[in-house]
Every structure is written in C-alpha cells, then in structure tokens.
C-alpha cells in the first residue's frame, strides 16, 4: 500500500528529482536547502495561477507528453507573461522516441510543437555539438564529466565567483539565437580552443523571465559536487530580486508532471493530495453510515428457549386457581354458566337470547314440556337467590346450582345434548 501511493514511475536511478543516481537531480533539492530556498516537486499539471514569486523548473520534459498535451505548457506561458519565472531545459529524444514522434506527427491532427515553440521562443534553438568536433577538457576524477570554464563575457552578479562548470556526457549542447533577442543575462563557457558557447540564457517574456539551460546535466547529481555547479545552480534557481545571490526568500517548484509522474500512471497517488484525500474519506464515511444504518445491531446472545413439557390440563388448572383468588370469583362463575345455559335454551325454544325475558322462555317451554318449564323456573330462582346474596354461598349450594344448570342443557326426550351452536 505504501509503495502504491508513491508518485508513479519513481525510481532512485531515474533522471528526475527523485533520482539519487548520477543523472538524477535529487542533489538539486539539497543545494536549494543549503541556500535556504523553499523547494518542492510538483506532480499536478502546471496552471496559470502558480505563485509569481516562485521559479518553476522544467528539466527534460518528456517530448511525447509535451507534443500530445501542450495545453499546460501554454498555461505556464501565460503565468510567465504575468510575471512568473520559468527555468527550462529541453530534452533531446533518442532514436526510439524520435521514431515515435515522427509516427505521431503523421497520425495525430493535434500534434503540437516542441516545448520552446509552445513557450513562444521560436527563435531560440538548442543544438548538440559532438565531442569529436569541439575540443573539451575532462575532469581528472571522472572521464564522463566535461569541464567548461566560464567566459569573461558572463559579467552579471550571477557569475561572480563562478569559474568552472561541469557537464556530463559525450555531447555538449549550446544555445543558438536566430534573431537579435534582448537578454537579461547569459552564461558563456569556453571550450579547450577558446570558443565561447552559451550554456544558459535569461530572456524577458512579457513581465516575467524564461531561463533556457542548454544541458540539464549541469544540475545532475554527478556534476553538482564538481566545480562551481552548486552555487551557480542556486543563483540560477533563485532568480528574483536585484541580487541573484540572495536566495533566502526564493521558492523553487520542480515539475514532475511532464516526467509522467501523474495520475496517468497511478490512481492511488491521488490519495496523497489533500482535496482528493478529503473526498475519498468523506465517501468512505458516508458508505460506513449507510452500511451501519442498514445492518443489524449486535449484542449479547439470546437465552435458549426451553421447550414446555406441561399438559394443557395443567395450564387450565393453574388458570383456575388464579381465577379463584378473587372474592367474587364464585358469583362470576355462576353468572357466566347461567348466561351460557340461557343462550342454549333460547335457541332450543325459539326465543331471542337478547330479550332476557324469562316469562317468555317459560311460556315457550310450557307448550312442549310443562315439567321442564317448571324445572327451568325453579333453577333460575335458585341462581337469582345465590347471585343476589339471598342464599348462603357455600360450596354445597354452588355445586348444587351448577349441577341444576347442567341438567337443563340435556334434552328431556333422549337425554342427548343439543347440537345447535350458540
């Protein structure tokens, strides 16, 4: 996870601000720190709202990215014209990249110009001079380093105390100006034969300045600890102010977007940016709340339910004992049994149960069974006396009355219960 959120394609051996090898420019940050400059790499696309007090460093931008996506370079040009300062060193494509550029120029209609043309420096060209054509002095400590002595024509304060500059490689780039362009300053070096070559120039563009460095190896790790490369680089980056040697208040932003270190290579890297990180954290919190609201709350496990082994008669008996605790339970029980018997007798003799008319029920029973009518009248008298308190509520009286009520629901003819449903 830690490796995945690093800027994409970062390598200690790469030729960028993360590289600690010979061609890397990690030492440039150390030189800036030694000079008390504020410095940071930038992986975002450059925009026109960059701080104008800063120096934006664009070293060896990928030619493929520049020509297929030059819009951000145009934004830098607007920033420079408004007062910004750009330090740029064009890259020289190798044979493979040159073939890809030629193929893209044939297939893409929006294929752009090189980086200097996009900036607006059409009259500035960086050329390579082979070492076999120009005599050069070599460093006694490293045969890959080419020694160049600063020419006396470099007379600005930027070059005070700067005598020797080292570059890396077999070829020596130089800057050629097609027209007579006004320059703020220039760094000229002498070859072994005394010929002057421009290695860096600063030229006004609008209200700002563009610094073109012919060879980016002037700022690589292998050369920064040689000769006067480190102090020259610090003054080059500081730039702003009347005294270029005053570097304490300078801010340096080193571009890594045009090295491919962007979201194109690794979407996880977005989490290292505050705005994208806040958006991701907010989305994660919202998802967590939705899941929490939709889920079930966890708690202690429920006790295991024991299976009841009691018979239904035991439940009835228990409820009966509970019911008999009331002081009016006996009277209430007789009234309920009386109402049930009344309902059954009314259905038997065709009398509406809701009428509660005993004389009507007796008259109906007399027509079919006079003896049973007399029995009904006698039982109802005894129930009335017991419920109204006229007769003692002893267990014997209660059982006798309940037995008499039970006898009334038996048919007089065959002795079978009535089949009608109340």
C-alpha positions, 0 to 999 in steps of 0.5 A, spaced: 500 500 500 505 504 501 509 503 495 502 504 491 501 511 493 508 513 491 508 518 485 508 513 479 514 511 475 519 513 481 525 510 481 532 512 485 536 511 478 531 515 474 533 522 471 528 526 475 528 529 482 527 523 485 533 520 482 539 519 487 543 516 481 548 520 477 543 523 472 538 524 477 537 531 480 535 529 487 542 533 489 538 539 486 533 539 492 539 539 497 543 545 494 536 549 494 536 547 502 543 549 503 541 556 500 535 556 504 530 556 498 523 553 499 523 547 494 518 542 492 516 537 486 510 538 483 506 532 480 499 536 478 499 539 471 502 546 471 496 552 471 496 559 470 495 561 477 502 558 480 505 563 485 509 569 481 514 569 486 516 562 485 521 559 479 518 553 476 523 548 473 522 544 467 528 539 466 527 534 460 520 534 459 518 528 456 517 530 448 511 525 447 507 528 453 509 535 451 507 534 443 500 530 445 498 535 451 501 542 450 495 545 453 499 546 460 505 548 457 501 554 454 498 555 461 505 556 464 506 561 458 501 565 460 503 565 468 510 567 465 507 573 461 504 575 468 510 575 471 512 568 473 519 565 472 520 559 468 527 555 468 527 550 462 531 545 459 529 541 453 530 534 452 533 531 446 529 524 444 533 518 442 532 514 436 526 510 439 522 516 441 524 520 435 521 514 431 515 515 435 514 522 434 515 522 427 509 516 427 505 521 431 506 527 427 503 523 421 497 520 425 495 525 430 491 532 427 493 535 434 500 534 434 503 540 437 510 543 437 516 542 441 516 545 448 520 552 446 515 553 440 509 552 445 513 557 450 513 562 444 521 562 443 521 560 436 527 563 435 531 560 440 534 553 438 538 548 442 543 544 438 548 538 440 555 539 438 559 532 438 565 531 442 569 529 436 568 536 433 569 541 439 575 540 443 573 539 451 577 538 457 575 532 462 575 532 469 581 528 472 576 524 477 571 522 472 572 521 464 564 522 463 564 529 466 566 535 461 569 541 464 567 548 461 570 554 464 566 560 464 567 566 459 569 573 461 563 575 457 558 572 463 559 579 467 552 579 471 552 578 479 550 571 477 557 569 475 561 572 480 565 567 483 563 562 478 569 559 474 568 552 472 562 548 470 561 541 469 557 537 464 556 530 463 556 526 457 559 525 450 555 531 447 555 538 449 549 542 447 549 550 446 544 555 445 543 558 438 539 565 437 536 566 430 534 573 431 537 579 435 533 577 442 534 582 448 537 578 454 537 579 461 543 575 462 547 569 459 552 564 461 558 563 456 563 557 457 569 556 453 571 550 450 579 547 450 580 552 443 577 558 446 570 558 443 565 561 447 558 557 447 552 559 451 550 554 456 544 558 459 540 564 457 535 569 461 530 572 456 524 577 458 517 574 456 512 579 457 513 581 465 516 575 467 523 571 465 524 564 461 531 561 463 533 556 457 539 551 460 542 548 454 544 541 458 540 539 464 546 535 466 549 541 469 544 540 475 545 532 475 547 529 481 554 527 478 556 534 476 553 538 482 559 536 487 564 538 481 566 545 480 562 551 481 555 547 479 552 548 486 552 555 487 551 557 480 545 552 480 542 556 486 543 563 483 540 560 477 534 557 481 533 563 485 532 568 480 528 574 483 530 580 486 536 585 484 541 580 487 541 573 484 545 571 490 540 572 495 536 566 495 533 566 502 526 568 500 526 564 493 521 558 492 523 553 487 517 548 484 520 542 480 515 539 475 514 532 475 508 532 471 511 532 464 516 526 467 509 522 467 509 522 474 501 523 474 495 520 475 496 517 468 500 512 471 497 511 478 490 512 481 492 511 488 497 517 488 491 521 488 490 519 495 496 523 497 493 530 495 489 533 500 482 535 496 482 528 493 484 525 500 478 529 503 473 526 498 475 519 498 474 519 506 468 523 506 465 517 501 468 512 505 464 515 511 458 516 508 458 508 505 460 506 513 453 510 515 449 507 510 452 500 511 451 501 519 444 504 518 442 498 514 445 492 518 443 489 524 445 491 531 449 486 535 449 484 542 449 479 547 446 472 545 439 470 546 437 465 552 435 458 549 428 457 549 426 451 553 421 447 550 414 446 555 413 439 557 406 441 561 399 438 559 394 443 557 390 440 563 395 443 567 395 450 564 387 450 565 388 448 572 393 453 574 388 458 570 383 456 575 386 457 581 388 464 579 381 465 577 379 463 584 383 468 588 378 473 587 372 474 592 367 474 587 370 469 583 364 464 585 358 469 583 362 470 576 362 463 575 355 462 576 353 468 572 357 466 566 354 458 566 347 461 567 348 466 561 351 460 557 345 455 559 340 461 557 343 462 550 342 454 549 335 454 551 333 460 547 335 457 541 332 450 543 325 454 544 325 459 539 326 465 543 331 471 542 337 470 547 337 478 547 330 479 550 332 476 557 325 475 558 324 469 562 316 469 562 317 468 555 322 462 555 317 459 560 311 460 556 315 457 550 317 451 554 310 450 557 307 448 550 312 442 549 314 440 556 310 443 562 315 439 567 321 442 564 318 449 564 317 448 571 324 445 572 327 451 568 323 456 573 325 453 579 333 453 577 333 460 575 330 462 582 335 458 585 341 462 581 337 469 582 337 467 590 345 465 590 347 471 585 343 476 589 346 474 596 339 471 598 342 464 599 348 462 603 354 461 598 357 455 600 360 450 596 354 445 597 349 450 594 354 452 588 355 445 586 348 444 587 346 450 582 351 448 577 349 441 577 341 444 576 344 448 570 347 442 567 341 438 567 337 443 563 342 443 557 340 435 556 334 434 552 328 431 556 326 426 550 333 422 549 337 425 554 342 427 548 345 434 548 343 439 543 347 440 537 345 447 535 351 452 536 350 458 540 
